[in-house]
Amino acid sequence: MSFPATIRPEVGQPLITKVSRLFNGTIGDVLLELFQNARRAGARAIHVAIYNLPAGTALSIYDDGCGIDDPANLLTLGTSGWQHDIRAREDPAGMGLFSLAGRDVRVRSWSRAADRGWEVDIPADGWEGAVPLAIRSSGIVRGTEIQIMLPSAWEEQLSSALRLASRYFPLPVHFEGKQLPCEDFLAGAGHIEEWEGCRIGIFHDGTTEAVHTPRINFRGVTVASRLPTLSEIETPHNWRVRVDIVDAPALQLVLPARKEMVENEALSRLREAAEVALYRAIGREKSHRLSYEAWARARDLGIALPEADRWLNAWTPNIADTSNRYQGAAIRSGPMIIMSDHEPDIEQTLARALAKETPLSGPLVHENRDFEGYRWYDELPRLLSCSFAVQRDGVLHRYADDIALPDDFESGPVEDISAEILLRSGGPSPAEPTTYRVPTDMLVCSNACWTLDEATILFDGKANVQPYALADLMHASLFCYSDDHGHDSWDTQSLAFEHEARNLANLLLLGEDEALLAQLRDAVFEHVQWLIPDNRSLTISGDRKTLSLSLDQAA
């Protein structure tokens, strides 16, 4: 065979047989397409009504626009028949009426060129071009009316579909004689800018929009698209952008369904313009809490913003039972010292030590790396590291996040425990870090296992350590709820851990007999004491084989 010398794109005739698959067939899509055609035709209003015809219920959509001059353009796929200025500004595809493919439709329209009205019936099987459709004279004197035989599913959805189609549509839409509500797509925006035929709205509120949320409005057709958003650090409000397109021919929708933007150079420029508008809106505020990365991006776009507000949350020691840190109150003035993250057992013991004695010149605050780069943040003093020096039998041992005690190091009393913290001073040229020693009376070493059986529990033998305090430190440093199948609820697991920790603290601090008595007292208190009547007293005596109880009048 021989090849042609040249080729050109063409629309094959078989495409006509597939027109019913170009659109998804929902009433919402149909209304949007027909409303857009009416707007392009210069209509001042759209009127929607339901007629009860002999053949069934029909939906009528009438506009008072210029009408359709040539009936042949109506069913020519890809030929819109619009004038040059409309084609240049709006990119009509000549496919809108085919959203009705596969349905019984009557079209009535006024032709200014012919100075008369015409109408045509398109049966459900008449959309594929197999049968010619007769054009008849009509008494219509202006605009276009489209009547659609209404399926029951559409009838149920009609009210909500009309509300959605008219919500941001720029023309009034009347249904059964009443105008449907409409609103500005940018209603609620705190800042609006005009840009190349678009209105860019900046919103600052607590709304977090999903990916599929419409953010661009094409004269009533809303689509989801990626537009700039910003979150400020530790504030409840986000910054987001919406765009209302008024007259921007280079911004286009993917055909035929028009449910997403064409990713082209114009859309990239719109996104940058929206980003600039967003930062300009932030610049109008008294202050902000943007990350340094966002602040630097604004600078690169030519928007000079002040540095983020100078405040950080007070440091609270992490607990083993959560991956989310609890934040303390905001510290907005005075000195602050950044605390780097450590394991819960390190932080819990350090917090206890600093509560009794602190060499620090200001409160510890949580590290927030989003602020790295701001001068005020980079110049704050910083607690670089924390470890513990433990002395037993005259030998000094160390414990830290990355340093373990010897495997045979048993729980119990030691001669001394001190926290050693390495502090870097603040300012633009900080001096060499300084090490400070802070004594403490107890230390729970998780040994990276987070169970009482594997942990090493230490206390200063000379200090007055109370069992309840040591048990509380164990719980905060080690207890971690397990949601594995078969485990009890958080409350049950936490209560069981508290019992074990209290028993272990009593054993270490009071000895076996006192620890056993404490267990017995706990058991009686929890399970027996509440049963004793008022004004009575219970006496219990027994051993492993016998048990004697007597209930007497209270003294």
NORPETA-V342584 format. One record per helix or strand of 2 or more residues. SS is the DSSP state (A for helix, B for strand). FROM is the first residue (numbers start at 1). TO is the last residue. If there is no record, write none. Layout:
# NORPETA-V342584
ss=<SS & SS>
from=<FROM & FROM>
to=<TO & TO>
This chain:
# NORPETA-V342584
ss=<A & A & B & B & A & A & A & B & B & B & B & A & B & B & B & B & B & B & B & B & A & A & B & B & B & A & B & A & A & B & B & B & B & B & B & B & A & A & A & A & B & B>
from=<13 & 27 & 45 & 56 & 71 & 84 & 96 & 105 & 116 & 135 & 144 & 152 & 172 & 178 & 191 & 198 & 216 & 221 & 229 & 238 & 265 & 292 & 312 & 330 & 336 & 344 & 363 & 369 & 375 & 381 & 395 & 412 & 416 & 434 & 442 & 456 & 467 & 490 & 512 & 529 & 536 & 547>
to=<21 & 40 & 53 & 63 & 74 & 90 & 100 & 111 & 122 & 138 & 149 & 167 & 175 & 179 & 195 & 205 & 218 & 223 & 231 & 245 & 283 & 300 & 314 & 331 & 339 & 356 & 366 & 371 & 378 & 392 & 400 & 414 & 424 & 439 & 445 & 460 & 478 & 510 & 527 & 531 & 542 & 553>
